């Protein structure tokens, strides 16, 4: 049982919840107008300030954790005699998992007696944290690392992500929709419903006019696809990009429908937030299958 569950700051939780999970995490970097910041669960720069800068026109960019950074992070853990299962940002969103695999191959030669399991989460933001929280629970119940790795590889697609942003400019900038569609959507108050598909890629699956209709669609989709339907009693994580009021509204609706669910609200971090933009909101739950 001497193994570490590890992940990355892209799992978009607050530092208190990270401490509660007792998992190890590697931090990535991002840039605002050319200045480099550490993505360290909002310890260096709070997310309200980050999104305010974006709204004022600051240019943001992100970079994948590279091979050397992974090596530097993992070596002390392995030297202490721990095995590792590491949950990475989706390969459908970033090249990060490729770098992770290369680092793991190097480390397997350096530490032949240690087990290192890299896992492509096929998920992003707090959806990664939802997956990690389940692994922590299974480990605490006594599951060994080999069984845990098998379980996560078989069930990681049961983490469902549903995302939206009423401000379509950032989706257009990332090529998810056209600029014309973004302009028209803003006029018509379109709420795109975006999901993370089986390949870990963001896909717009519908465009819903008005927030009221969007909220009804969101709740219906969660209910119809959730493990145990409205008797769902697992975690539901809500991640928002400087849109706490909307997140609280969604939380209230989910609580009304799923009385036994354990719901947490987190700020969306800079990696996903840079691409989907201020105002975004995502809901993550355990479901039967992904769409898109």
N, C-alpha and C positions, 0 to 999 in steps of 0.2 A: 504493500500500500504506500510505499515511499515514492510517490510521484506527484508532479506538479501539473495542475491545470493552468494553462497560460493562454493569453489572448492579446489584444491590441487596443490602443486608445480609441480606435474606430468603433468600439462597441457602445460608445455614447451613453455612459452612465455617469452619475456623480461620484465623487471620490469616496463618500460615505458608503455607498452601495458596493463599490469596489472592495472596500475594507471588509464589508459584511460577507461578501462572497469568498474572501480570502484566496483570490487568484492572483497570479503574477501577470503583469502587462507591460508590453513594450510601447513606447510613445513614438508617434510619427511626427513629421514636421509639415508646416504650411507657410505660405507667404501672403503678406498683405502689402501691396504696392512695393514689392521687392524686399521687404523686411521679413526675415525668417522668425517664426514663432514655434515653440514646442507645443504639440498637441498633447497636453498632459492633464486631461480631464478638467480643463478650464482653470487650472491653478495659475498659469502664467497670464492668460487673458480670458476674462469671462466672456461667455457666449453672447450676452446682450451687447457688449461693446463690439464684438466681432461682427454681428449682423447689422449693427448701426453703421459701422464703417462701410459695409457692403451697400447698404441703402443710400449712403452718401456718395457712392460711385467708386469706392476703392476696388482695385483689381486684386482678386485672390487667386491663388493656385495651390495645388497640393503635389506632394511627391511620395512615391512608394518607399516603404522601408527597404533598404538595400541589403545585399548579402552581408557586407561587413557589419552593418548595424545588428543584424540578426545574430551573427557569430559572437559579437561582443556581449550581446544580451544573454544568449544561451549558455556560453561557456562557464560562467560562475555557478549556474544552477547544476550543470552536469558535473562540475568538479566537486560539488558538495554531495554527489552521489544520488541525485534525484533523476528519475525518468521524467519525460515531458510529453504531454499531449497539448498541442498548440492549435488554437482556433483562429483562422485567418480571415481577413476581409475577402469577399467574393471575387473569384477570378473573372467573373463576368463584368466587374466594375474596374478592376485594377490588375496590373501585372505583378502585384505584390506576392501572390502565392507562388509564382515562378521563382522569385528570389528566395522565398522561404524554402522551397524544395531544394534549390541549389545549396543553400546554407546547411540544410539537414544532411545532405549527402557528404559534405565536408566533415561535419561533426560526427557522423557515424564512423568515419575512418579514425578520427581522433579519439573517440570514446566508444570502442567496439562493444563494451559491456553494458552500455546504456541504451534504453529504448527511447526513441524520439518519433512521435507520430504527428505529422503535419496534417491538418484538416482544412480543406477548402469549405468554408461555411456556406457558400452560395447565398450569402445574405449580407446585409449591411446594417449599420447604425445599431440601435437597441435590439434589433432582431438577433444580432450576434450575442448580445448579453442574455437574451431569452434562452438561446441555445446553451450558453455557458452555465446559466443558472440551473438548468436541468442536469447538466453533467456534474455540477457541484453536489446537487442533491443525491445523485446516484453514487458518487464517490463516498459521500458521508454515510451512505447506507451500506458501504462495504464492497462496492464493485471494484475489481482490479482493472488495471490500465488496459489490458488486452480486450477485456469484455466491454469496457467503456468505449474504446476506439471502434469496435465492431458496432456497438449501439449507435454511436453518433453518425457513422457512415451509412447506416440503414435508415436513420430517422431524421437527418438534418433537414430534409425537404418538408418536414412537417411544421417547420417554422414559417409562418405566413406573414408577409409584409404588405400593407395597403397604405399608399402614400398619396398626398395631394398638395397642391399649392395654387391658391387663387391668383397669385401673381405669376403669369405665364412667361414673363421675360426670361427668366433663368432657364426654364425648360427649353426655350427657343435657342438661347445661347449655347446650350449643351447639345443641340441638334435633336432633341426629343420630339419637338414639334416645330413647324415653320414659323417664321416671324409674322407672316400674314395671319396664321391661325392664332398666334399669341395676341396680336392686336385685336382681332375679332373676338377672341375669348374674353378679353378684358372688358370689352363693351357689353357682351352678353352675360357676364358673370359666370363663365364656365369653370367648373371644378373638375379637372382631369382626375380620373381614378387610375393610379399607377400601381402595378404590382411587381414583385420580384419573382421572375419565372424560374423554371426548373434548372436553368443554366446560370442562375444568379444574376441575370440582367434585368434592368428596369424596363418595363413595358407599359405604355399607356393602353389600358384595356377599354376605357370608356370615358366620355366627356359629358359631364352632368351639369345641367343649367340650374343654378341657385344652390346655395349652401344647404337649405332645408332638404332638398331632394338628395343632395350628396350624403347628408347625415343618415337619412333613412336607408339609402343604398348601402352605406358602410355597415350599419348595424345588421342589416339583413344578410350581407355577405359573411360577416363574422359568425352569425348564428347558424347559417346553413352549412358552413364549412368547419366549424369548430369541433374539436374532440368533445363529445358529450353534449353538443348543442347548447341550449340555454342553461344546462346543468354544469357547464364548464367551470372548473374550480382551480385551474392553473393560473400562472402569471399572464397578465396582459401588460405590455409596455407601450407607452405613448411617448413619442419623441417629437419635439417641436423646435422650429427655428425662429426663436424670438416671437412666439405666438402662443403664449401661455394661456391667455383667455380662451382661445379656441380649444386648446388641449384640455382645459378644465371642463368646458362644455361637453366635449366628447367623452371624457371620463365619467361625467354624470349620466350620460345616456347609456354607456356601457354598464355602469353600476345598476341602473334600473333593469336592464335586460339580464345581466349575468350576476346574480346575487352573491355567488360564491367565488367569483374571480378575485384575484389579488392584483390590483392595478397600481402601477407606478408611472409617474411622469418624469421624463428626463429632457434635458436640452440636447438638440441635435448638434453634433460636433462639426468642426470645420471641414473635414474631408468630404462628407456627403453634403453638408450645408453649402459648400462652395459651388456645388454643381446644381443643386435644386433650389437654393436661394432662400432668403428671409421669408417668413410666413408659412413655410412648409410644415406639414404635419404628417406623421406616420404612426400607424397602429400595428403592433406585432402580437400574434397569438399562435397557439398550436392548433393546426388544422389538419384536415384529411388529405388535401392535395392543393398544389399551387395552380394558379391560372396564368394565362399568357403564353 
